Amino acid sequence: MSTRAPCAPWWPGAREAGESRLLRALAWAEDAVLVLTLGLLVGLGAAAMALRNLGLDGLAWAEPAARQVVLWLVFLGAVVAAREDRHIAIEVLARALPARWEDAGAGFARLFAAAASAAVAWHAARLGWMERGAGGGGAVPLALQDGVMVAAFALIAFHYLLHALGRLRCLVRGRSR
């Protein structure tokens, strides 16, 4: 990872904080959904445990729902990691490239990540439509099962596209802060 300061954001309305009002609202919404989902998981587990301790059967649907909520948390965490550009990365080329090409390598890597994420979102949506036609689902509705993949990978693609354009802007215009 480079020790150089990242370049300034490229998108319109960027302020010293580094984001436009719309992107700050999107980040707030992503964080709010993440916190609410975590609260749902904790509340669901606590309710099921309390019912069992009272000698009741508990919630039959709690375990499959909890598994689904954990899946949502994983994908929402990946969205936040992409937004903050903190995904795990193996940047072999970044170490081999000269310093002046660092932004180009990082920009194209993020552009590739955006394209791959968009492709996964597209195919997850297609999978959802095919499963819906087949009538699958079980205890958790298919829209909840497949919707998280579509939404998360689309947001990851969006965030990486912004990061890629920012890095490529730095390459074209020179670094600015």
N, C-alpha and C positions, 0 to 999 in steps of 0.2 A: 504494500500500500504506500502511496506517495505521501511525502511530508509537505508537499506544496499545498497552498491554500486553494480550495475549489474556486472556480470562476463564478462570476455573478450570474444570477438567473436570467434567462432570455425572454421569458414570457411577458406580455404586456401587463402593466400595473404592478410589476415587481417593486417592492419597497426594500428598505434596509433590512427588514425581517426576512426577506428573500422569497416572499410568496404574495400572490395576488389575493384579494378578498375571497374570490371564488375557491381558490385552492386551499385557503385556510378553512373555509366552511366545509369543504370536502374532507379535509384532515380531521376536523372536529367531528363530523358525522361518522367517519371510519372509527375513530377512537370511541365515540359514544356507543356504536353498535358492538364494538369489542368489549367494552365494560359491561354493557347490558347482557351480552351473551355469557360472559363469565359469571355475572350475578345469577343468571338463569341456571347455569350449571350448579353453582353452589346451593341455590334454593331448591333445585330439584333433588339433589342428593340429600340435603337436610330434611326435606319433607318425606322422602322415601324412608330414611332412617328413623325419623320420629314415628311414622306410622307403624313400622316394624317393631319398634320398642314398645309401642302401646298394644302390641298383640294383634294388630290388624294385618291384613295381607299386604299392605303397601300399595304401590302404584304399579300395575302390570306393565304399563307402557314406559315406566321411568328409565329402565336400563337401555332400551333401544333409543329413546330420546336423548339420554345422556351421551351415548356414543355419537349420535348425530351432532349434538352441541359441541363435543370435543372436536369433531371434524371441522365445524364452523370456526372454532377458535384457532385451529391450526391455519386455516386459510386466511382468516382475518389478520393473524399475526404475520403471515407472509405478505399481505398487502401493506401493512405498516412498515415492515422491513424494506419493501420495494420503495415505498414513499420516501423513506429516510436514506435510501441507497446503502443499506446495511445488510444486504443478503450475503450469504457465504459465497465467496468467489475465489476461484483458483486463477489467478492472473499471471500465468506463466509468461505471456507475451509482454505484459506491462514491465516486467523486470528486464526483459531483453531489449525493449525499444529505447531509443534515445529520449531524453527528457522532452524535447520539442515535439515528439510524436505521442507523448503520453495521453493527451486529450483525444487524439484521433483513435488510438487503441481503445481507450475507455468508452468513447462515444460509439464506436462500431460494436463493441461488446454489449453495450446497453441497447443499441438498436436491434441486435440479434436477439437479446433477451425479450425485448418488446414484441418482436415478430413471432418468436416461439410461444410466448404467453398468449398472444392473440390467436394463434393457431390452436392452442389447447382450449381456449375459451370457445372458439367456433365449433370444434369437434365435441366438446362437452355439451354444447347446446344441441348438436345433432344427435348425440347419444340420448339426451333427455327426450327429444321428440320420438326417437325410435322406441325407447322404453315405455313412453306414454302410450304409444300405439299398441305395444305388446301387453299392456295392462299390469306391469310389475309394480312393486312398491313396498308392500308389507305394512309394518306398523307405522312407519314414517312416510308421509306423502312424497312422491317422486319430485315434486317441485322443490321441496326443501332439500332433498338429497342432491339433486343435480344443479339446482340453482346456485348453490354456494360455489361450485366450481366455475360456473360461467361468470358470475359476478366477480369473484376473486381474481380469476385470470384476466378478465377484461380490465380491472383496476390495476393489476400488476403491469399489464401491457401499457396502459396509459401513463403510469408513473415512470416506467423505464423509457418510454418515448420522450417524456419531458427531460429526463436526465441525459438521454442521448443527444437531444437537440441542444441542450445547454453545453455539453462538452464539445460538440461540433461547432457551436457558435464561438466558443473560446478558441478553437483552432483557427477559424476563419478570421475573426476580428482581433485575435490576440487576447491574452489573459487580461481580465479587468476585475477589479474588486471594489 
